[in-house]
Amino acid sequence: MSDAASVTEPRYPGGRGEVKNLGRARLVVALAAPVGVVTVGILGWVLMKSFNWGYQRELLAAMIIGVVAGMVAVTPLLALMGRGATAVVRLTMVATLLRMGLTFAGLVLAFGPGWKLDHGVLVVCVAACYVAVMVTESAGTIWVTRP
């Protein structure tokens, strides 16, 4: 095989890295944020009830922030997923930036005096939900783009 032919050869079978089973792939990526946040929320709720900590409102606020940020951030990824695995990987970076910005904006809004939330606990809960969203969406993206 010549060097010129190996340069133009696609890395994935099926062309420029087609996403296999597009419907299932979109479902996995779309449900990653809610599933991750709800899992962390349930574990956090059980821990808070077990130790009689009264921070369930902060956990609920963090869960709302995590789900909204995760779902909005993944929207461009879902819309353009049919363009192939390369586009999915690039759009994952855009989704990460959107998620960070939206999470920070939601945190700033939740710091408002009308909510009467403990800021320290809220930051910890939002960080836990953010990590859950990041892990589940990254795992979903890796699963979607596998060769």
N, C-alpha and C positions, 0 to 999 in steps of 0.2 A: 504494500500500500504506500502510495507516495505521501510526502509531507503535506502537499496542498489538499489532498482528499481528507486527511485526518483533521485538518483545521476546520473544514466546513462540515464535518460530520456532527450530527446532533448528539448531545450528551444523553438524552433520554430517548427511549423508544417512542415513536409516534410523533416525531418532529421536534418543535422547539419546547419540549417539556409540557405536553398537554396534561391538564388536570384530569385524572381518571375519575369517572363517576361524578360528574359535576354537581348533580342534585344532592348527593350525600355529602360531598365536600362542603357545599354551601351550608348545609344543615349543621355539620360539625363545627364549622367556624362561627356560625351565628349563635349557637347554643353554648359556646365555650365560656363566655363571660358570665351569663346567668348561672350556669352550673358551678363554676368555680366560686363565685360570690356566695351562692346559697349554701354550698358545702362549708365554707369558712364561717358563714353566719350561724349555721346550726351548731357547729363545734364551739364557736364563741359564746352562743347563747347558753349552751349546756355548761360550759365553764363558769360563766357569770352567775348562773343560777346555783351551781354547786358550791361556789364560794361566797354566795350571798352578796355579790357586787351589784350595785344598782345602776349599771351603765348600759342597759338595753337600748335606750333611746340613741345613744352614740353609735352603737353597733348597727341599729336600723338605718340611721343616717348614712353611715359608711357603706352599707349594702346598697342603698339607693344610689349613692354617688358612683360606686363601682359598676353597677349594672348599667346605668345611663352612660357613663364614660365608655365602657366596653362595647356597648351596642352601637353607639354613634361612631366610635372610632373604626369599627369593623365594616361599616356601611360601604365605603369605597372599595374595600377588598371584595365584598360580596358582589358589587356591581361589575367589577372588572376581572373576576376570577376566570372567566372563559378565555382570557388572552394567554393563558399558559402559566407554567410553573415559575418562569422567570419574572413575569409580572406580579405573581402572588408574593414572591420573596421581596421584590421592591416595594410593593404596597404594604407589606407587613411593617416596614420601617416607617412609612407614613402613618399607619394605624397606631404604632407605638407613640409617635410624637403627638398625635391627636389625643390619645388616651392620657398621656401625661398632662397635657394642657387642660383637658376637661376635668381630670381628677383634681388638679390644683384649683381650678375655678370653682368646682363644687365644694371643695374644702373651705375656700375663702367665703363662699356664700353661707356655709354651715357655721362659720365663726360668728355670724351676726348675733347681736344681743337678743333678738326676739326668740331664738331657738333655745337659749339657756342650756347649752351643751358644754360639758367639760372638754376644753380644747386639747389637753394632753391625751386623754383617752380617745378622743375623736381622731387625732392624728395616728395613733397606734392602730385603731380599727381600720382606718382608710388605708394605711400602709399594708395591713394584712390582706384586705380585699384586693388591693392593687397587685400584690404579689400573686394572689390566686388567679386573677384575670390574666396576668402576664404568663404564668406557667401554663394555664389551660389553652390560651390562644396560641402560644408558641408550639405546644404539643400538637394542636389541631393543624397549624400551618405546616409543621414538619410532616404530619401524616398525609396531608393533602398533596404535598409536593414530592413525596417519595417516588423514586423511579420504579 
